[in-house]
Amino acid sequence: MGGPETLGEVQDFLQRLFLDRDLMTLPIQKKFYSSLL
């Protein structure tokens, strides 16, 4: 798994990392996904 190459890519990288259900499950994910429905 690679990391961001520039400072501008950090936000997108962290967002994808923490919302990836295969890597981890956090309570915030449920709130985020329920707000999309």
C-alpha positions as CSV (number, residue, x, y, z in Angstrom):
1,M,0.0,0.0,0.0
2,G,1.5,3.3,-1.0
3,G,1.1,6.7,0.5
4,P,0.5,10.1,-0.9
5,E,3.3,11.6,-2.9
6,T,2.4,15.3,-2.4
7,L,0.7,17.3,0.4
8,G,-2.3,17.9,-1.8
9,E,-2.9,14.1,-2.0
10,V,-3.0,13.6,1.8
11,Q,-6.6,14.5,2.4
12,D,-7.9,12.1,-0.4
13,F,-5.5,9.4,0.8
14,L,-6.7,9.6,4.4
15,Q,-10.3,9.7,3.4
16,R,-10.0,6.6,1.3
17,L,-8.0,4.9,4.1
18,F,-10.5,5.5,6.9
19,L,-13.6,4.8,4.8
20,D,-12.2,1.5,3.4
21,R,-14.3,-1.2,5.1
22,D,-11.8,-3.9,4.2
23,L,-9.1,-2.2,6.3
24,M,-11.1,-1.0,9.3
25,T,-14.7,-0.4,10.6
26,L,-15.4,2.8,12.4
27,P,-18.6,4.2,13.8
28,I,-18.2,7.3,11.6
29,Q,-18.5,5.1,8.5
30,K,-22.1,4.1,9.4
31,K,-23.0,7.8,9.9
32,F,-21.3,8.8,6.6
33,Y,-22.9,6.1,4.5
34,S,-26.3,6.6,6.1
35,S,-26.2,10.3,5.2
36,L,-25.7,9.3,1.5
37,L,-28.9,7.3,1.4
